[in-house]
Amino acid sequence: MRLDDPQIVRAEYASEDGLRARQSIYEGSHGPDPRDTAFAAVAEVGPRRVIEAGCGWGEFAERLGRELGADVVAVDLSPRMVELARERGVDARIADVHALPFADGEFDCAVANWMLYHVPDLDRALGELACVLRRGGRLVAATNSLRHLEELWSLVGRDRNTEPPRFFAETGEVALRRHFGLVERRDMAGDLVFHDAAAVRGYIASSVAHKHLVDRVPAFDGPLRATRRVAIFVADRL
C-alpha cells in the first residue's frame, strides 16, 4: 500500500484514533522535539500570516497563533481533522494542497509537517505552496528519514529504500529546489522504546497503510529501542 494513495490517506485520517495512537509512542522519546525545531523555523521570520497544510487536529496551528500572534489559516483534506482544529479555535478549512483556494503571495510562511509524503503529485503541491507565499516567504516542512524507526521496520522485513520515491529527508531537497531559491535541511535524532512485541504490533496496526504487516512481528523478550530520525526543511522563496 502506498502512503500517497488518496484512498489510503482518506481512510487513515477519517478519524483521529490511529494518529493519536501513533503519536502517543513519542511522548516518552528522548532527544530534541522536531515540533519545536519546526516552530523555531517559523518564528525566525516573524510572520504575520501563516498557512498550515495538512493541519491534523490543529495543535501546531494553535501554537503559532498563540505564541507568535500570527493570523493562521489551517487546511486539511479530512473533515474530521478540520472539525478538531476548529474546536481549538483555529481557522481551519477543508482544502486540497494541490489547489489551494488563496491568492498568490497571500502568506508570509507556509507549514507542511509530516504530510508531503502523502500527496500524489508532490511537484504540484510544492508549486501551490510557493505560489501562496510572498517573495521572501518561507516554507517549513517536517518529514521522516527513510531510516526512521528502522529497528522496528526491520522486524517485519520492510525496506523503505525499495519503496516509491516520496518526500523524505533524503529526497525532499531536490523536489524543493524546483520551487524555492534557498533550501536548508535541519536533521535531528532521538530514541524511543517499545516495551514488548505487543506494543510494536499496536503501533503498526494503528496505520491503515501498514496494518497488514502486523502478523510479521516476531515474538521477542524485553524492550525494543528504535531511533527517531527526522528532518525539518526550511525553504525560502526568492
Residue pairs with C-beta under 8 A, 6 or more apart in sequence:
1 8
1 208
1 209
1 210
1 212
2 8
2 164
2 209
3 9
3 117
3 118
3 166
3 209
4 117
4 118
4 119
4 120
4 164
4 166
5 120
5 209
6 120
8 208
8 209
9 77
9 118
10 77
10 78
11 208
12 18
12 19
12 207
12 208
12 209
13 19
13 56
13 76
13 77
13 78
13 80
13 81
14 78
14 80
15 80
16 57
16 80
16 81
16 84
17 206
18 206
18 207
18 208
19 56
19 57
21 202
21 203
21 206
22 203
22 206
22 207
25 192
25 194
25 199
25 203
26 192
26 228
28 192
28 193
29 190
29 191
29 192
29 228
30 190
30 191
30 192
31 188
31 189
31 190
31 191
31 228
32 188
32 190
34 142
34 188
34 230
34 232
35 60
35 113
35 142
37 142
37 186
37 188
37 232
38 60
38 111
38 113
38 140
38 142
38 232
39 60
39 63
39 64
39 67
41 138
41 140
41 186
41 232
41 234
42 50
42 64
42 68
42 109
42 111
42 138
42 140
43 67
43 68
44 138
45 108
45 109
45 137
45 138
46 68
47 68
47 70
47 107
47 108
47 109
47 138
48 70
48 71
48 108
49 70
49 71
49 72
49 73
49 106
49 107
49 108
49 109
50 61
50 64
50 68
50 70
50 71
50 72
50 73
50 107
50 108
50 109
50 110
50 111
51 72
51 73
51 74
51 75
51 100
51 102
51 106
51 107
51 109
51 110
51 111
51 129
51 132
52 60
52 61
52 64
52 72
52 73
52 74
52 75
52 110
52 111
52 112
52 113
53 75
53 76
53 97
53 100
53 110
53 111
53 112
53 115
53 125
53 129
54 75
54 76
54 77
54 97
54 112
54 113
54 114
54 115
54 116
54 118
55 61
55 74
55 75
55 76
55 81
55 82
55 85
55 90
55 92
56 76
56 81
56 84
56 85
57 81
57 84
57 85
57 88
58 74
58 81
58 84
58 85
58 86
58 87
58 88
58 90
58 92
59 88
60 111
60 113
61 72
61 74
61 85
61 88
61 90
61 92
61 111
62 72
62 85
62 88
62 89
62 90
64 70
64 72
64 111
65 71
65 72
65 89
65 90
70 109
72 90
72 91
73 91
73 92
73 93
73 102
73 107
74 82
74 85
74 90
74 91
74 92
74 93
75 82
75 92
75 93
75 94
75 95
75 97
75 100
76 82
76 85
76 92
76 94
76 95
77 94
77 95
77 96
78 94
79 94
81 92
82 92
82 93
82 94
85 92
86 92
93 101
95 101
97 112
97 115
97 119
97 125
97 128
97 129
98 119
98 121
98 124
98 125
98 128
99 128
100 128
100 129
100 131
100 132
102 132
103 132
104 131
104 132
105 131
105 132
105 133
105 134
105 135
105 137
106 132
106 134
107 132
107 133
107 134
107 137
108 133
108 134
108 137
108 138
109 133
109 137
109 138
109 139
109 140
110 129
110 132
110 133
110 137
110 138
110 139
110 140
111 139
111 140
111 141
112 129
112 139
112 140
112 141
112 142
113 140
113 141
113 142
114 142
114 143
114 144
116 122
116 125
116 126
116 141
116 143
116 166
116 167
116 172
117 143
117 144
117 166
117 167
117 168
119 125
119 167
122 166
122 167
122 175
123 175
123 178
126 139
126 175
126 176
126 178
126 179
126 180
127 179
129 139
129 179
130 139
130 179
130 180
130 237
133 139
133 237
134 237
135 237
135 238
136 236
136 237
136 238
137 236
137 237
138 234
138 235
138 236
138 237
139 176
139 180
139 233
139 234
139 235
139 236
139 237
140 232
140 233
140 234
140 235
141 167
141 172
141 176
141 232
141 233
141 235
142 230
142 231
142 232
142 233
143 167
143 168
143 169
143 172
143 230
143 231
143 233
144 168
144 169
144 229
144 230
144 231
145 168
145 169
145 170
145 187
145 229
145 230
145 231
146 160
146 161
146 168
146 169
146 170
147 160
147 227
147 229
148 227
148 228
148 229
148 230
149 226
149 227
149 228
150 160
150 226
150 227
151 224
151 225
151 226
151 227
152 194
152 200
152 203
152 204
152 224
152 226
153 159
153 160
155 200
155 216
155 217
155 218
155 220
155 224
156 204
156 213
156 216
156 217
157 216
158 210
158 213
160 168
165 171
167 175
168 231
169 185
169 187
169 229
169 230
169 231
172 185
172 231
172 233
173 183
173 185
173 233
176 183
176 233
176 235
177 183
179 235
179 237
180 235
180 236
180 237
180 238
181 236
181 237
181 238
182 235
182 236
182 238
183 233
183 234
183 235
183 236
184 233
184 234
184 235
185 231
185 232
185 233
185 234
186 231
186 232
186 233
186 234
187 229
187 230
187 231
188 229
188 230
188 231
188 232
189 227
189 228
189 229
189 230
190 227
190 228
191 225
191 226
191 227
191 228
192 225
192 226
192 228
193 223
193 224
193 225
193 226
194 200
194 203
194 223
194 224
194 225
194 226
195 223
196 220
196 222
196 223
196 224
197 217
197 218
197 219
197 220
199 224
200 217
200 224
201 214
201 217
204 210
204 211
204 213
204 214
204 217
205 211
205 214
